[in-house]
């Protein structure tokens, strides 16, 4: 019999006394919205909005559970309550709250008043979220700086192994940006169907999912509302659905989440009827 010290690395999780029982999920063809999120309001799921801040007093947001901001050239972490310096983060938070009204919202501010920021601050804010118990991270932003691609890749891999669902917006321009192009995230672009529950699946990634992001009425800073278009506003629709799903099925992994959303996509044909987009 092979001595335990001679076992191959990483094999300890598969010893007889260590193998964990995993709850089965239905066949992909049998998954329904009722199974996925029926009766769920996102209760207790921690959702981080990594953005320009959140206007906690906006009626669409109805409060923020925690704050982190990345300050100064040294990337100091601050935990004092902050506002939204642009409006973009409030828009994302309002969409998430509309779909998962009982989730716990955390504002991680990494962008400034011109909706720009430093790549290292973005990476540090994302890393904090991954390491501090966030379950869903809404990333309606990204970086085109290639010198950050490796660092962001490492952080998104860490998120995947910790079962942190990173929902990322594809760039609005046809240029590479991270982390939306990585396989470990849920990448999202916009469609024009005015229904928050309509998600399309793209069988030709890197962008995997489409959600409502064209002419969306969104919350904005100062208690206002605007109509906006962009992949940024499609992304929180998927984040909100992910929060609802996790509240009902807390043991789902990231790859389960992708499979569930794919199964529920509006362009999945379940019969011989021809598919017609909405």
C-alpha positions in Angstrom: 0.0 0.0 0.0 1.4 3.4 -0.9 2.4 5.5 2.0 0.4 8.8 2.5 3.7 10.7 2.2 4.3 9.2 -1.2 0.9 10.1 -2.7 1.0 12.6 -5.6 0.6 16.2 -4.8 -3.0 17.5 -4.7 -4.5 14.0 -4.2 -5.4 14.4 -0.6 -8.9 15.8 -1.5 -9.7 12.5 -3.1 -8.9 10.1 -0.3 -11.8 8.1 1.0 -12.2 10.1 4.1 -11.9 13.4 2.4 -14.1 13.2 -0.7 -17.0 15.6 -0.3 -20.6 14.9 -1.2 -21.9 17.4 -3.8 -25.5 18.2 -4.3 -26.7 17.2 -7.8 -28.2 19.8 -10.1 -30.8 18.9 -12.8 -30.0 18.0 -16.3 -29.3 21.2 -18.3 -32.4 20.6 -20.3 -34.5 20.4 -17.1 -33.3 23.7 -15.5 -36.0 26.3 -15.2 -36.2 29.8 -13.9 -38.3 28.5 -11.0 -35.5 26.1 -10.1 -32.8 28.7 -10.6 -34.2 31.6 -8.7 -37.8 31.1 -7.9 -38.6 32.6 -4.5 -35.2 34.1 -4.2 -34.4 37.8 -3.7 -30.7 37.5 -3.4 -30.9 37.2 0.4 -27.5 37.5 2.1 -25.4 37.3 -1.0 -22.5 39.7 -0.9 -22.3 41.7 -4.2 -19.4 44.0 -4.8 -19.7 46.9 -7.3 -16.2 47.8 -8.4 -16.7 51.2 -9.9 -17.0 54.9 -9.3 -18.8 54.5 -5.9 -22.5 54.1 -5.1 -25.0 56.7 -4.1 -26.4 54.8 -1.1 -29.3 57.3 -0.7 -30.7 56.8 -4.2 -34.1 55.2 -4.0 -33.1 52.6 -6.5 -30.2 51.5 -4.3 -31.7 51.6 -0.8 -28.5 51.4 1.1 -25.0 50.0 1.0 -23.6 47.4 3.3 -19.9 48.3 3.2 -17.3 50.5 1.5 -13.8 50.2 0.3 -11.9 52.9 -1.7 -8.4 52.9 -3.1 -6.8 56.2 -2.2 -3.6 57.9 -3.2 -0.6 56.9 -5.2 0.3 54.2 -2.7 -3.1 52.5 -3.1 -4.2 53.0 0.6 -7.4 51.1 1.5 -10.1 53.4 3.1 -13.3 52.0 4.7 -15.2 55.3 5.3 -18.5 55.7 3.6 -18.2 57.4 0.2 -20.4 58.7 -2.6 -20.5 58.1 -6.3 -18.1 60.6 -8.0 -19.6 60.0 -11.5 -22.9 58.1 -11.4 -21.8 54.9 -13.2 -21.5 52.7 -10.1 -25.0 53.9 -8.9 -26.4 52.8 -12.2 -25.0 49.3 -11.9 -26.0 49.0 -8.2 -29.6 50.1 -9.0 -29.9 47.4 -11.7 -28.5 44.7 -9.3 -30.9 45.8 -6.6 -33.9 45.7 -8.9 -33.2 42.0 -9.6 -31.8 41.0 -6.2 -33.4 43.5 -3.7 -32.2 41.7 -0.6 -28.5 41.2 -1.6 -25.8 42.9 0.4 -24.2 45.6 -1.7 -20.6 46.6 -1.2 -19.1 49.7 -3.0 -15.5 49.3 -4.0 -14.5 52.7 -5.5 -11.5 52.5 -7.9 -12.6 55.1 -10.5 -12.5 58.9 -10.3 -14.8 61.8 -11.3 -14.0 61.4 -15.0 -14.7 57.6 -14.9 -11.0 56.9 -15.2 -8.6 55.3 -12.8 -5.3 53.6 -12.4 -4.9 50.0 -13.3 -3.1 49.0 -10.1 -6.0 50.6 -8.0 -8.5 48.5 -10.0 -6.4 45.4 -9.4 -6.1 46.1 -5.7 -9.9 46.7 -5.3 -10.6 43.4 -7.2 -8.1 41.5 -5.1 -9.7 42.9 -1.9 -13.1 41.7 -3.0 -11.8 38.2 -3.8 -10.0 37.8 -0.5 -12.8 39.3 1.7 -15.9 37.2 1.2 -17.6 38.8 -1.8 -19.6 36.2 -3.7 -20.5 38.2 -6.9 -18.4 41.1 -8.3 -19.8 43.4 -10.9 -17.0 44.7 -13.1 -18.5 47.1 -15.5 -15.0 48.3 -16.3 -11.7 46.8 -17.5 -8.2 47.6 -18.5 -6.5 47.7 -21.9 -3.0 48.0 -20.3 -1.2 44.8 -21.3 1.2 45.2 -18.5 -1.7 44.5 -16.1 -3.1 41.5 -18.0 -1.0 38.9 -16.1 -1.8 40.4 -12.7 -5.5 40.5 -13.5 -5.3 37.0 -14.8 -3.9 35.8 -11.5 -6.6 37.5 -9.5 -9.4 36.2 -11.7 -8.0 32.7 -11.4 -7.9 33.1 -7.6 -11.6 34.2 -7.7 -12.5 31.1 -9.8 -11.0 28.8 -7.2 -12.7 30.6 -4.3 -16.1 30.4 -6.1 -16.3 34.2 -6.5 -18.4 35.0 -9.5 -16.8 37.8 -11.6 -19.3 39.3 -14.0 -17.4 41.5 -16.4 -18.3 43.9 -19.2 -16.8 43.5 -22.6 -15.2 46.7 -23.9 -17.5 48.9 -25.8 -14.8 49.2 -28.5 -13.4 46.1 -30.4 -10.1 46.1 -28.5 -8.8 43.6 -26.0 -9.4 44.4 -22.3 -9.0 42.5 -19.1 -10.5 40.7 -17.4 -13.5 40.3 -19.7 -11.6 38.1 -22.1 -10.6 35.5 -19.5 -12.3 32.1 -19.4 -12.7 32.2 -15.6 -15.2 35.2 -15.7 -18.7 35.6 -17.0 -18.3 38.1 -19.9 -21.3 40.2 -20.9 -22.2 42.4 -23.8 -25.5 44.3 -24.5 -28.7 43.4 -26.3 -31.7 45.5 -27.0 -34.5 43.4 -25.5 -36.2 45.4 -22.8 -36.5 42.5 -20.4 -34.1 42.1 -17.4 -34.6 38.3 -17.4 -33.7 37.8 -21.1 -30.1 36.5 -21.3 -28.6 35.2 -24.5 -25.7 32.7 -24.7 -23.0 33.1 -27.3 -21.4 29.8 -28.4 -18.5 31.7 -29.9 -16.7 33.3 -26.9 -14.8 35.2 -25.5 -18.0 37.2 -24.8 -20.4 34.5 -23.5 -23.6 36.3 -22.5 -25.9 39.1 -23.7 -28.2 41.0 -21.4 -30.3 44.2 -21.6 -27.9 47.1 -22.2 -29.4 49.3 -25.0 -31.4 52.3 -23.9 -31.7 51.3 -20.3 -33.2 53.6 -17.7 -30.7 53.7 -14.9 -30.2 55.4 -11.5 -27.6 58.1 -11.5 -25.8 60.3 -8.9 -27.8 62.8 -6.9 -31.0 60.8 -6.9 -31.5 61.3 -10.7 -32.2 58.9 -13.6 -30.8 58.8 -17.1 -31.2 56.5 -20.2 -27.9 54.9 -21.1 -26.4 52.3 -23.5 -23.4 50.1 -23.0 -22.0 46.8 -22.0 -21.6 48.3 -18.6 -25.4 48.3 -18.1 -25.9 44.7 -19.4 -23.4 43.4 -16.9 -25.3 44.1 -13.7 -28.3 42.4 -15.1 -26.3 39.2 -15.0 -24.8 40.0 -11.6 -28.3 40.4 -10.2 -29.4 37.1 -11.6 -26.3 35.4 -10.3 -27.0 36.8 -6.8 -30.6 35.4 -6.9 -29.3 32.0 -8.0 -26.6 31.9 -5.3 -29.1 32.8 -2.6 -31.2 29.8 -3.5 -28.2 27.5 -4.4 -25.3 28.7 -2.3 -23.0 25.8 -3.2 -22.9 26.4 -6.9 -19.5 26.9 -8.4 -18.5 29.4 -11.1 -18.7 26.7 -13.8 -22.2 25.7 -12.5 -23.3 29.4 -12.7 -22.2 29.5 -16.3 -24.0 26.2 -17.1 -27.2 27.4 -15.4 -27.2 30.7 -17.2 -26.5 28.9 -20.5 -29.4 26.5 -19.8 -31.8 29.5 -19.2 -30.6 31.5 -22.2 -33.5 32.7 -24.5 -31.8 31.3 -27.6 -31.5 27.7 -26.4 -33.9 25.7 -28.6 -35.7 23.0 -26.7 -37.8 21.7 -29.5 -37.9 21.4 -33.3 -39.5 24.9 -33.4 -37.3 27.4 -35.3 -35.6 30.0 -33.2 -36.7 33.6 -33.6 -34.9 36.3 -31.6 -37.2 38.4 -29.4 
